[in-house]
Amino acid sequence: MFPNELKYTKTHEWAKMEENTDVVVVGITDHAVKQLGDIAFLELPEAGNKVKKDSPFGAIESIKAVFDLTSPVTGEVIETNQQIVDNLELFEKDPYKQGWMIKIKIENKDEFESLMNASAYESFLKKEEGEH
Amino acid sequence: MGKIVKWRLIRSGHLNGYINMAVDEAMFTCNMSQNTSAPTTLRLYGWNPPAISIGYFQKTEDIKLDKKIDVVRRMTGGGAILHDRELTFSLIAPIKNSSIPEKVSDSYNVICQAIVNGLAFLGINAQIRGKVKTSLSKNHQPFFCFNSPSPSDVVFKNKKLVGSAQRRKNGTLMHHGSILLDDQNLNGAISINTILGREIKFEEISNAVIQGFEKEFSTKLVPANLTCDEIALSRRLEKTKRLNI
């Protein structure tokens, strides 16, 4: 259901390590997109900003509801996806490729490795739905 | 018969805009730090003096004032509101362990239904608007909330009576609702006083809203005061709320 090559957070971000680099690409899962509904605004940090694992790095608004975006890793933002800022429908159309939001040069690869894999994220979602 | 869940009820009376938004943010932050054990809280308040609140993503340069008025930014989304004669409520809840659905549109539906229930106690047959047909792009939405139809509006004869917005962070929800008590000459909006043909007392509309929530969520709202932490934090936040327009 969720791409196997990605890692996941409990706050529904996905993270992907770019091959042979210390750069992690971050987006939100299609589960998050479905929960959000029609996305109207997106706020991303500028390149050069520092982000911290489990801390907010931006915000997104849908149906007048504002959500914090939470960083899966600590590091420096090296690139933001201007295409998604200008074309918010890409979250729905292609959340795992064109829908990426920021690239982070990470400080500690262990933080990335400790994120959930696809099957763990799927189990987490099932547990969360069961608890609700 | 299921156990009745108790919620906390804060009646703040009429306060200025900076204090109102500082108190809401303090309650939200303190609730978030308690994670899922925090009590769900409904806060009811008015505004004195009147103030304009703008949504999280709105730009201050888009505000055009023809008279001096306090302007404050909300933590929640949506459009600007002139808070004059209205009842505002904030609902703050841990999304897990509450009866609030995670999906945004579903959560609006249950909370707005509570308001519809409350208005029914006053004899007002209001509805949730549901689908909206709009030809406007996202970048050309009206600046003011009550000029902008949204599926989550509570309407009376298709005119907007209650506007809503939300903030979600770390599993905690804050829902803002503004109930128009008196007309503001806004296109497509209507007030409680106009519908009833009389001037409603703040106490009366407050009690109706409380009953509406108790009915919708099978809960008992128990009057309470802000905690010491909430008061201390709101005093610090109040100083940061003033927007220079």
Boltz contact constraints between the chains, C-beta under 6 A:
constraints:
  - contact:
      token1: [A, 35]
      token2: [B, 102]
      max_distance: 6.0
  - contact:
      token1: [A, 35]
      token2: [B, 103]
      max_distance: 6.0
  - contact:
      token1: [A, 37]
      token2: [B, 104]
      max_distance: 6.0
  - contact:
      token1: [A, 37]
      token2: [B, 105]
      max_distance: 6.0
  - contact:
      token1: [A, 40]
      token2: [B, 138]
      max_distance: 6.0
  - contact:
      token1: [A, 41]
      token2: [B, 57]
      max_distance: 6.0
  - contact:
      token1: [A, 61]
      token2: [B, 57]
      max_distance: 6.0
  - contact:
      token1: [A, 61]
      token2: [B, 77]
      max_distance: 6.0
  - contact:
      token1: [A, 63]
      token2: [B, 104]
      max_distance: 6.0
  - contact:
      token1: [A, 64]
      token2: [B, 77]
      max_distance: 6.0
  - contact:
      token1: [A, 64]
      token2: [B, 78]
      max_distance: 6.0
  - contact:
      token1: [A, 64]
      token2: [B, 165]
      max_distance: 6.0
  - contact:
      token1: [A, 65]
      token2: [B, 77]
      max_distance: 6.0
  - contact:
      token1: [A, 65]
      token2: [B, 104]
      max_distance: 6.0
  - contact:
      token1: [A, 65]
      token2: [B, 166]
      max_distance: 6.0
  - contact:
      token1: [A, 66]
      token2: [B, 56]
      max_distance: 6.0
  - contact:
      token1: [A, 66]
      token2: [B, 77]
      max_distance: 6.0
  - contact:
      token1: [A, 66]
      token2: [B, 167]
      max_distance: 6.0
  - contact:
      token1: [A, 67]
      token2: [B, 168]
      max_distance: 6.0
  - contact:
      token1: [A, 68]
      token2: [B, 169]
      max_distance: 6.0
